[in-house]
């Protein structure tokens, strides 16, 4: 998730990470926190609680390429809060060399203690020096945008250097506009294989199914609530629609009225105040990255969209940006369902 991709892309400082350096050195109401405690936070390396062990080398398909590891990674770098939490859920806290993009959301309370023990390599985009000092042997990233051969080497270049990169499958370039919540289970299964934690991964997949079934049961037969999902960045309004964003709204028995305002194959686009006012949704869902951003975004919406039904009835739903990625996407679906249909739970 997921926070607006262009925000981090345009704010990022460009840098080059050379192959030679890598070889030598071998990121209304608030939605309630519904995350369960990390079931495997103390699990040792390898598959916790028995189960099939990975035979190395191992490989999986991801974003149209093959991600291959020669042995179980021991120095994982996580690019995004929800990815760090997923790794913690799989019992891999002692194998995370560091994390970045921590400024995109605070951790869920259930993960806060373990999360706080993971080294922060950078609060935003990682620098050359910080990444090299981490000596990664695996990267779990929220998107491909950083690996452009300028700020960082390309994913293919990193793979050749022995640093495989796995991308959140909901944000693979070719599936960004069509991804669904199924991507979370896909990633859990793939990472279970690559990181030799298949048993806890399978347990997490089963739990995802149960939690989403709870949402489906509670909302069965409910009429969809019209909603618009947005983010305000530097006083510019953006539509968040399509792909995982709109699938989460659908799962919460809502309809994202901005689906036609985002280009096909994408999941965000600049949006005018006039266009959003014309859609006049029952609910406004807005992403935020921290308390200050949340307050500023709510004030901006009230000032610019005061005539809309959502503002007049105070149906503004604030959601952390990271609630739209990996396991937090499941949390986000449940929290949003409760916000749109509070009498169903």
Helices and strands as residue ranges (DSSP letters): H 5-11, H 19-25, E 58-62, E 65-69, E 76-79, H 81-89, G 93-95, E 96-100, G 102-104, G 109-111, H 112-116, E 120-122, H 128-134, E 138-141, H 155-160, E 164-167, G 169-171, H 182-194, H 198-219, E 225-233, E 236-240, H 243-251, E 254-256, G 259-261, E 268-270, H 273-279, E 283-288, H 291-304, H 309-312, E 316-320, G 321-324, H 326-340, G 342-344
